[in-house]
Amino acid sequence: MQLPSLKTQEVPFDDPASTNLFLQSATKPFLATPAAELYGEAIPHCLMQLQALAAIHRGIDYLQIFNDPSKAEALWFIEDGEGGAITALLPTDY
C-alpha cells in the first residue's frame, strides 16, 4: 500500500499554535467521516505518522493534510481543542 504524502504545515513547528499531539483517548476520540473512508487502510497509518511527528516536535498544527494524486480530494486530519475529537475528513466534509 502506498501512503498519501503529508503536506508541510503552514505554521512553523515552534509556533504557539503547534501544540496538538493527535493522541486519541476516552475524552478525545478518533473519528473518520464516511467520505474519508475513501482512504481506507491508509487512515490509521496517517494518524500514526502525525503522532510520531508531534512527538518529535512536541506538537503540530491542528490541521494536517495528506495528498494522494490518485484521489480527487486530500485527506484532512483536524484535532479539536479540549473536549473535542480528532477527525479524518475530506475538505468537502468541512
C-alpha positions as CSV (number, residue, x, y, z in Angstrom):
1,M,0.0,0.0,0.0
2,Q,1.3,3.4,-1.0
3,L,0.6,6.0,1.7
4,P,-0.5,9.6,0.9
5,S,2.2,12.2,1.4
6,L,1.9,14.7,4.3
7,K,1.9,18.3,3.2
8,T,4.2,20.6,5.2
9,Q,2.1,22.5,7.7
10,E,1.6,26.2,7.2
11,V,2.7,27.4,10.6
12,P,6.2,26.7,11.9
13,F,6.6,23.9,14.4
14,D,7.8,26.4,17.1
15,D,4.6,28.5,16.7
16,P,2.4,28.6,19.8
17,A,-0.4,27.1,17.7
18,S,1.7,23.9,17.2
19,T,0.6,22.1,20.3
20,N,-1.5,19.2,19.0
21,L,-0.4,15.7,19.6
22,F,-3.1,13.8,17.7
23,L,-3.4,11.3,20.6
24,Q,-6.9,9.8,20.9
25,S,-8.3,9.0,24.4
26,A,-11.6,8.5,26.1
27,T,-12.1,12.3,26.2
28,K,-10.6,12.9,22.7
29,P,-12.0,10.2,20.4
30,F,-10.7,9.5,16.9
31,L,-13.4,9.7,14.2
32,A,-13.4,9.4,10.4
33,T,-16.3,10.7,8.2
34,P,-17.9,8.2,5.8
35,A,-16.3,10.2,2.9
36,A,-12.8,9.9,4.4
37,E,-13.2,6.1,4.2
38,L,-12.1,6.6,0.5
39,Y,-8.6,6.5,2.0
40,G,-9.4,3.2,3.8
41,E,-6.4,1.4,5.4
42,A,-4.2,4.5,5.0
43,I,-6.1,6.4,7.7
44,P,-4.6,4.7,10.7
45,H,-1.1,4.8,9.2
46,C,-1.5,8.6,8.6
47,L,-2.6,9.1,12.2
48,M,0.5,7.2,13.4
49,Q,2.6,9.4,11.2
50,L,1.1,12.5,12.8
51,Q,1.6,11.2,16.3
52,A,5.3,10.5,15.5
53,L,5.8,13.9,14.0
54,A,4.1,15.5,17.0
55,A,6.3,13.6,19.4
56,I,9.4,14.9,17.6
57,H,8.3,18.5,17.5
58,R,6.4,18.5,20.8
59,G,3.2,19.3,19.0
60,I,2.0,20.2,15.5
61,D,-0.7,22.4,14.0
62,Y,-4.4,21.4,14.5
63,L,-4.9,20.8,10.7
64,Q,-2.8,18.3,8.8
65,I,-3.2,17.5,5.1
66,F,-2.3,14.3,3.2
67,N,-2.3,14.2,-0.6
68,D,-2.7,11.2,-2.9
69,P,-2.6,12.0,-6.6
70,S,-4.9,9.1,-7.3
71,K,-7.7,10.7,-5.2
72,A,-9.9,13.6,-6.1
73,E,-9.6,15.2,-2.6
74,A,-6.9,15.5,0.0
75,L,-7.3,13.8,3.4
76,W,-7.5,16.2,6.3
77,F,-6.9,15.5,10.0
78,I,-8.2,18.0,12.4
79,E,-7.6,18.0,16.2
80,D,-10.3,20.0,18.0
81,G,-9.5,21.6,21.3
82,E,-10.4,20.5,24.8
83,G,-13.5,18.3,24.8
84,G,-13.3,17.8,21.0
85,A,-12.2,15.0,18.8
86,I,-9.6,14.0,16.2
87,T,-11.3,13.7,12.9
88,A,-10.2,12.4,9.5
89,L,-12.3,14.0,6.8
90,L,-12.3,15.3,3.2
91,P,-12.4,19.1,2.5
92,T,-15.9,18.7,1.2
93,D,-17.0,17.4,4.7
94,Y,-15.9,20.6,6.3
